[in-house]
Each structure stands twice: as structure tokens, then as C-alpha cells.
Amino acid sequence: MNAPGYLRESAEGVTVAVRAQPGARKTAVTGVYGEGAAAQLKIAVQAPPVEGKANSALVAFLAELCGVSKSRVEIVSGELSRSKVFLLREVSLPNAGSKISASIRPS
């Protein structure tokens, strides 16, 4: 299976490139931003982008989506940006790919 561009295998698990859309009505995966290696998973997040609330909500959402505890999800870059990269520890690429792909709901 070819992984989508927003997912990459790493020594510790899988990284997910995310384009956050804070302040949404509902937290959900809304599609893919960009294409190829520059693709990012678009996630609308209900929390506002203040005091790390949106980041915390994204960590919780990705943990639930992939069936891992929040302690296994870490922001590795982009903490203060809409473009972020998360590390999902001990998650396989096929597992993350299937769970995330199944959750994409066009906005």
C-alpha cells in the first residue's frame, strides 16, 4: 500500500503532517491540503488557538483516531503554526493510514 503524503514511517512510529483549522464548529478530519510529499491532513479543531488549547485538542483527537493513549502522541514541529507534524509512537504505517483515511469527511 502506498502511504498518503501526509504520513511517514519513522523509527518510533509514524509522523503525520497536519494543517490545523482552529475555532471550528466540530473537530474532524476535513480533507487533505496540498499534494504529494507536501500534503497535509486537514483537521478542523473546535478549540481556539490560545494557550495551547488547539494543540491539546489535536493530540487528543489523533490519539482517539489511531487508538493510542495521548502520551503516545507528540508535536514534533509547528507548535505555534497551523502546519504541524505529530509523532504517533508505536503505530504502524498501514494501521494509521487505514484509520485516518476512513475518517476523512469533506468539509
N, C-alpha and C positions, 0 to 999 in steps of 0.2 A: 504494500500500500504506500503510495506517495503521500507524505505528510503535507498539510497545508503550510504555506509560507510563514504563518504566524507561530508555528510550533517547531521547536528544535530539540533534538535529544542532547542531553548533557551528561557528564559523569555522575551527577547527583540525581538526575531525573529528567524533567522536561522543562524548557523555558517557553513562555507564552508571551508574545508581543501583543500589547493591548492598547487600544485607543479609547480612553475613558470619556464618557459624556455625563458629568455630574449634574445633579439637580433634576433628574428625570422623574416622571410620574411613577415609574416602576423599574426595578433592577432586572435587566435581562440582556442576553446577547442579541444584538440587533443586526449583525451582519459582519462583513469584512471590509476594512478600509485599506485601499491600495491593492497591489497585486504582486505576485511572485515573492521574491525574498524580502521585499519591503512591506508585505501585507501585515496588517494588524487586526486583531479581533476587536470589533466594536462592541463595547459594553456600556449600556446606559445604566447609570447608578443613581438610586434615589437620593443618597446622602449628598449634602452640599460639599463643595471643595474647600472646607475650612477646618483647621486644626486636625488634619489627617482623617477626618470622618469618611471621605470618599475612598481613601486608600484602605481603611479598615473594612469598609463595606465590600470593596473589591476582593480583598483577601478572603473574607467570609464566603462571598459568592463563589469564587473559584474553588475553595475548599469543598463546599457543598456539591458543586457541579461535578467535581472529579472524585468525590467520595473519600476525601482525606481530612485530617484534622487541620485546623487553622495554623497550628505550629509547623505544618509541613509546607506552607505557602509563604514565600518571602519576596519582597520587592527588591530586585537586584539593580534596577536603574529607573530613572524618571520619577522619583518620588514627588517632585513638585511640578511635573509636566502632565499633559494629557496623554502623552505617549509613554508607556511604561513597559517594563519587562519583569515578569514574575517567574520565579523558580518554583516548580511543583516537585518537591522531593519524593523519591521513591514511587513515582508514577511512570508507567511505560508510555512510549510514544503512541502505540496503537490504541491503548486504553484512553488516553487523554483525547486523541483525535476523534474517536467514536463518540465519546460523551459530549465533547464540545460541539462537534458537527450536528449532533442530534438536537442540541439546544438552540441553534440559530433560528431566531424569529425575525423576519424582516420588519423594519420599523415603519 
